[in-house]
Amino acid sequence: MRKVMNNRNMNWMILALLAVTMTAVAQQSASAPQNPQPVAATQPDQTAAQPSQTQSGQAQANLAPPTTMDQVVDRVIVQEKELIKFLSPHTPIVETYLQNLTQDPQLGPIPQDDHYFLGRMDLSQSIDRSDFLKGKDDGMEKHLLGEFTKKFKFQYQPLGFSWMIFADRNDFDRQHYNFHYVRREFLGDVRCLVFDLTPTKDAGRGRFLGRIWVEDQNFNIVRLNGTYAHPSRNSYYFHMDSWRLNLVPGYWVPSYIYSEEGDFTAGAKNKIAFKAQTRMWGYNLKTATPNDELTNIRVDSVKDSTPTAQDATPLAAEREWQQQAEDNVVERLERAGLLAPAGDVDKILQTVVNNLEITNNIDLPRPVRTRVLTTSPLETFSVGNTIVVSRGLIDVLPDEGSLAMVLSHELAHIVLGHNLGSQYAFNDRMLFSDEATYQNLGFKHIPEEETAADKKAIEMLKASPYAQKLDSAGLFIKALQARAPQLSALLQAHLGNNITENGMVTRMAALATSAPALDWNKLDQIAALPLGARVKLNPWDDKVEIVKAQPVAITSARDKMPFEVTPFYPRLSRFSTASASAITTTAALPTAATTADASPTPTN
Ligand SMILES: [Zn+2]
């Protein structure tokens, strides 16, 4: 047994020794006090039975360090119940994007078709959900499984979504589970105890079966990997790899879930195979309360402090009106969790926009702003002078030239005066439920405006510093064209215009004609990146930042994975002032050597 000798590791030594002497089995000790009943939101008096808690939920703060593995398991159970209670007032957004796979002789498993789901979870008592995407499908089951529903009756009830984020929302205890200590292991910077969980003999159907990783200071679960045991006949549970991030003191918040099913090996034909990424965010979205409204009244709303307060000319009034519409939409989307707060990624986008503006002598009465849509489908739109690009689209762009291509189209709409949208200056039009956002807001242009914007965009690009970098933009379009027929869900825009029509790329398609030939087997030709390659989204506060990861060398065409989903491997770290580094996704950036210099960093 190798041990690092330092005081802080004393607990570890004890645990490690115990693990050896106990043959690693944490038995169901009759003497171990069972936990209080699952803490339901409706039973506030139960909290008295819990260990005393701090505001930040660190129930462990007042407990002695566990000295036996049995005590560790007790703490894990307490902490999990504490998390369930802590999250119960929250209604995070949950997005699942699924690709069904088919076997390509050279590229391995590639997407065959795809499904998209966006909803909101209510974690209060029974874990409910509501859909953003109405009228398109019959809900989550179909979105997830498509034609598979014929084969497998997908069993959500009574578990709802709980399987995705909790091991067992109602019965996570020793009556229902055996905890078997495996070893200790680091996940990122966080030292963990690893346990295998098996349902007890009479635990019933649909119990978690798999492995959990528990951080070794407060004994919170940070990762769950497994499935549910004993499905009833003709039903089926997905396998899942579920990650949590320490985004608030004392709590590890469910953030990413990767699911994968099926046989991807060559020769395994006609078998079900899919990969899916589920992301959660918007945990801390402000729900408007009377108190919030009051604190939002700020002194700077009294703007008439200019020495000579003037009446607005009709033109000034018109511009003010447009600004109001733009601000209303930006604020509303942010409140719905669909727009990230202004941040560093915007600065990168802004720099590219500025480069286009300066070299084209574009001088607009109001500045152009950029923002990031928090969702995966590849789309852009603009409202007033604000350009919005989706997280998923930024993810898959190979370089700055292709980013300039994306932004130039929306800048062209602004320059050409296409963006009116003044109806949103009326505030009643902002009064709808978050889930109804897609029914109440829309920024689609007519085809004539799309054509005109493309033409203007290409003019601007050719006069810009990106004129020499349009090959990669054209290659991106070619790669998108190659995959478009299989990625209709990823290419379904929800607020702006579609980039493709009937499986054909229409947006900026002219750039493809001058681009080099697309060659998947050419290892140094990176036409498009996997999802998750660029942007990381903080599930708690919705802030976005650019992924910082060491490039991983591409060794075969299969490593490119353009537009594809991959497993999550966030680098875990404990909450700190530099908590931003807690969500560095490393393995989500499988692209190569090219990645380092392909980053869409500003050229200066
Ligand atoms: Zn457009």
Residues whose N, C-alpha, C, O or C-beta is under 5 A from the ligand:
A	BS01	ZN	H445 E450 A453 N497
